[in-house]
Amino acid sequence: MPHDPASLLQAGAARHAAGDLSGAEQFYRQVLRRQPQDPNAHNLLGVLARQRGDVAGALRHTERALAAQPEVPAFLANRGAALAEAGRLPEAVATLRAALARRPEDAVTLRNLGQALCAMGDPHAALPPLEAAARLQPDAPEPLLALAHARREAGDAEGAATAAEAALAAPAAPPALAEQARFLLAALGRAAPPPRAPAAYVRDLFDQFAPRFEAELTGRLAYRTPALLAALLEEQGVAPRRALRVLDLGCGTGLSGAALAPFARRLEGLDLSPRMLAEARRRGLYDALHEADLLDWLPGRPATFGLIAAADVLNYLGDLAPALAAIAAALAPGGLAAFSVEAGEGAPFALAEAMRYRHDPAHVAMLAAAAGLAPVAQRAAVLRQERGAPVGGALFLLSRPR
């Protein structure tokens, strides 16, 4: 067993490279017991915290590494990535640019910078660093897929498809990334849409979005769906008396839970994204939170809930028949289902370039009836704003007959 800090650090890095995060952490913490300010140990603990989704830990350790050695490119790059994951995007961009000023051909940092700029709503500024990352790693699928998303958001559908096809053809493309590339190509009209968005894509999307989710939706996007569903319930005579066992499907950060809580004797939330669930947990609204796919989780809860609500969740499913059948089965007799869809027409469902599904409300009503759900109310609504335009949708309130 090594004892000097340099050997301990080396042993921890070897464990880290082998995927043994717990073993690596033990060695890094031994270094800090001997040298509490060691910047390399703090930086590597920051990397490890990011891998675990521990954003607070990543910020703490990367800050301490930089405080000791503020000019080290690797420390700046790791700090910038941690800031991006925390949703502190302007700070992230400045820090990543500082790292690149010292190490301009760092492909991972170029990709992180491009993705941060894209998340800030500036896909055109994201293109040069992402194109540079793709040139530096021509066989790596990750920068190509990031470039495809940025080109799509910049309005270059042809360029987006080219980059997505290159990511799909990359020799090292892992299955989950290849599935995401195919989904993007389907959204661009280059392939038939699958029956649902890949679960890994939805999880990654909302994990990255979690820190800035509420500010973005309620601010720039004028998001209204949870409040609209709550108002629809009250209009149809469902009093907010905290009397129902309520399931918030795709609960996210708990924004919808805040609207549903007045109806709930017991409030449970379900989401694919662990970082969204961590944000929801901080609200203290929920009696239970579950990390799972709704199509996997609902069948194990027959006749359980008095109300199941899904605010802007079914947009990530194309064929709604399985979801509506699962919701119906999980409702107690007399229970209610309240949900939104983005409205389309001319086909039962279509995958839009925004990578969400639109549904024909008449077809949704037909599927609901086939699932055994009776109509209570249905209405058109504006769900949010996107790129300065309203996103039209439909609200449904359905019941499971007694």
N, C-alpha and C positions, 0 to 999 in steps of 0.2 A: 504494500500500500504506500503510495507516494505521500510525502509530508510537506515538501516545499511548495509554495503557491504556483510556481510555473508548472511543476509536474502534475499538481492537482488539476490545474486548468486544462492541461493537455489530456489528462485522463477523462475529465468531464466532456471535453469536445469530442473525444472518440466515442463515448457513450451516446452523446447527442447525435452524432452522425449515424450511429447504428439504430436510432429511433428509440433509445431507452431514455425517455425524458426524466423519469424519476431518478434514475441513476446519475444522469448528468447533473440534475439539480443538487443532489447530495454533494458532489464534488465542488460545484460552483459555490455552494454555501460554506463549505470547508475553507475555500479561499477567503471568503469574506470574514470568517471568524479570525483568520490570521491577519488579513489586510482589509478592513471594513470599507475602504474607499476604492478598492481595485476596480478600475474602469472596465477591464476586459470581462471580469466576472459579472459585473452589472449589465454590460451589453449583452452577454450571452444569456443571462437570466431574462433580459428583455425579449430576446428572440424566442426563448422557451415560453414565456408568458403569452406572446402573440400566437404561438402554435396552439396553445391551450384555450385561446379565446379570452384570456385574462387581460383585458384592456388596461385596467387600473394598474396592474402589476407591470405591464409593458411600459406604461408611461413613467412609473416611478423609477424603474431600473434604467431606462434609456436616459432619463433626465440626470441621474447620478453619474452615468458613464460620461455624458457630455460635459457635466460640470467639472469633471477631472481633466478631460482632454477634449476641448471644444473643436479642434481642427481635424479630428480623425474622420475620414470619409465614411468608414463603415459605421461609426457611431452616429453620424449625421443621417445616414441612410436608414438605419434601424429606427432612430427617433422619428424621422419623417413618416415611415410606414406606420408606426404606432399612433402618431397624431392623426393620420388618415383614417385608421380603424376606429379612432375615438370620435370621428366626425369633425375634428378641428382642421378643416380643409385648408383655409388660408395659411395657417401655421405649417401644415404639412407641406404645402407647395413651396413655401420659402425654405424650409429645411431640406427638402429633397433637392432643390436647386443649389443650395449651398454644398450638398454632398457631390452633386455633379460638377460643380465648379472645380472641385478638387480631384474628382475621378470621373471624367466625362463619358467614358465608355462602359459604364456599369449598366448592363442591360436590364437587370431587375429594378434598379432605381429609376431608370428611364420609364419602364412600364408602370411603376408605382406613381410616378409623376403624371403620366398620361391619364391613368385611371382617376387620380385625385382631381385633375382639371376637368375631366368628363363629369365627375360627380358634382363639381361646382357649377355645372351647366355651361361649360365652355369647350365643347368637343372639337372646335376648330383649333384651339390652342393645344389640345391633347394630341393632335395628329403628328406633329414633328417628333416628339419624344417616343411615341409608340412606333412610328415608322423606323426610327433609329434603333429601337430595341429589337424590332423584327429583323433588321439588317444584321445586327450583331449576333443574333441567335436564329439563323435561317431555318433550322430544323426544330425549333422549340414551338409547340402549339400555343402556349400561353400568351406571348405578345401578339401573335396573329389574331387570336380570338378577341383580345382587348382592342386591337386595331379595328377589327370588324365591327364591334359595338360602337366605337367612336365614330367610324365612318357612317354607320346607320344614323346615329344621333345628329351628325352633321349634314344629313340629307343626301349622302352619296351611297345610294342603294347598290349600284354596280360595284363600287369599290368595296363595300361591306361584304357582298357576296364573294368577291374574289379572295378577300382575306379569310373569310370563314371556310371556303373550300380549301385554301392552303393549310389552315389549321387542321382540318379534317384529314388531309393527306399527309400530315407530318408523321414521320415514322414513330415518334415517341408519344403520340396522342393517347392519353389514358381514356378508358371507356366513358367516364363521366364528362370529360371535356368534349369528346367526339359527339356525345349525345347533345350537348349544349350547342355545338356548332351546327348540327343538323336542325335543331330547333330554330336557330337564328335564320338558317337558310329557308326553312318553312315560312317564317314570319316575313321574309323578303319575297315570297312567292316562287322560290326555286325548288320546292319540294312539297309534297302533300303534308298537311298539318297532322301531327300525332294527336291521339285522343286527349292528351293532357300535356302540360309543361313538365319537363323533367324535374323530379323532386329535388335533385341536387342543385339545379339552377335556381329554383325558388328559395331553397335554404340559403344558398350563397348570396343571392340578391338581397334578401332581407337581413341576413347577418351583417352585410356591409352597410345597409341602410339604417340599421337600428339606432345608432347614436343621434342621427339627425332626422329620423322618421317624422316625429310629431311637428317639429318646427317647419319642415318642408311641406308636409301635407296641409296643415292648418294655415300656414302662411302663404307660400307661393302658389300652392295648388288649390287653395280654398276648398279643402276636402270636407264633405258634409254628410256622408252616408250614414254613420252611426246615429247622428241626430235625426236624420230623416226616418230611419227605421224605428227609433224610439217614438217619434211623433206619430207614425203610422199605427203603432201598437195602441197608443192612447186614443187615437181617433176611432179605433175599432173596439173600444170599450175595455181594453186591457189596462187595468189600473196599476200604477206603480206602488204596490203595497208590499213589496218584498215577500211575495207569496210563492214564487215559482222556483223550481230547480232549473237553472239557466246554463246553457253551454254556449260559450263564445267561440265559434269556429274561426280559426285563423286570427286569434286574438291580438297578435302583434304586441305592441308596447302597452296595450290596455286602453287605448283610446276608445275602442268600441265598448270595453268593459265599463268605462265611466258612464256611458249612456245606458247600459243595460242594468247596472247595479240597482237602480230603484225598483226594478221588477223582481229582483232575485232574493229568495230566501237562502239559496246556496248558488254561488257563481263559480263556474269552472271555465278554464281557458285551454284551448288546444292550438298548437302552432308547430310548424316544422323547424323554426329558427331558434336555436338556443339563446342567441343574443337578444332577440325580440322578447323571449320569455324572461330573460334576466331583467330587462327594462320593465316588463309587466309586473314582475315580483316586487319591484320597488314601490309600486303604487299601493300595495296592501289591500287591493280590492277583492282578490280572488281567494276562494277557499281551497282551490286546487288548480295546478297548472300541469299540463301534459305535453311532452314533446313527442309528436307522432304525426304521421300522415292521416288525414281524416278517413280515407278509404280503408286504412288498416285498423284504425282505432274504433270507429263507430260500430262496426258489427259486433264487438264484444260488449256493447251496452244496450241491450234490447229494452224498449219501453221504459227508459230511464228519465228523460228530461221533459219538463213542462214547456220549455221554450228553447229552440236552437236558432241562433242568429249567425249570419255569415255576411259581414260587410266587406264587399270587394274581395272576396275569396274565390268565388266560383269563376272569376275571370281567368284563373290559371288552369281551368279544366275546360276541355272542349266538349266531349260527350258527357252531358250532365246526368244521364240515366243512372249510372252507378251511385253517384253522390246523392241524388234525390231519393233513391231507394234506401240508401244507408241512413239518411236523415229521417225518413219516414219510420223506419224500423226502430230507431233510437228514441223516438218520441213516445211518451206515455199516451194512452187514449185521451183524446181531447187536447193534446199538446199542440203547440204552434211552431211553425217554421217561418222565420223572417229573413229575407236575404235580398241582395242586389245582384244584377248582372249589367254589364255594358251592352247596350242595345245594338243589334245589327238587323239586317233584313236580306232576304233573297236566298238564304241558306240556313239550315239549323244552327250552325255555328261557323265562325271564320276566325282565323288567327291573323290579327292585325300587325302592322309593322312595329307597333309599340310592344309587341311580344306578350300581349294579353288577348284572350278570346272575347269575341263579341257573339251574343246569342240573340236569335229571333225570339222575342217574348212570347209569341203565339206557340212556338215550338216548346219553349220552357213550360208553359202552362199545360201542354199536352203530356210532356214527360212527367210532370207533377201528378196529373190525374192518373197516369199509368202506375205511378208509385203508390197510389192510394191516398194522396193528399187532396183535400177539398179546398177550393178557392175561398178566401175571405176578402182579400183586397189586392188590387194590382194597379200601379200607376207609373207613368213616366216621370223621370226626375233627372236633374243635372247632378252628377255625382262629384265632379271636381273640374278644375281647369287644367288643360295640358297644352303647352306651347301657345298660350293665349286664347285657346278655344275651349268651349264647354264640352265635357264628355257626357254624352247622353246615355241614360240607363233606364232600367225598370226596377221597381221595388215590388216584391211579392210578400204577401202574408197568407199562409196556408195552414190548414189544420188537419190533424189525424183524427178521423171520426172515432167517437166513443164506441 
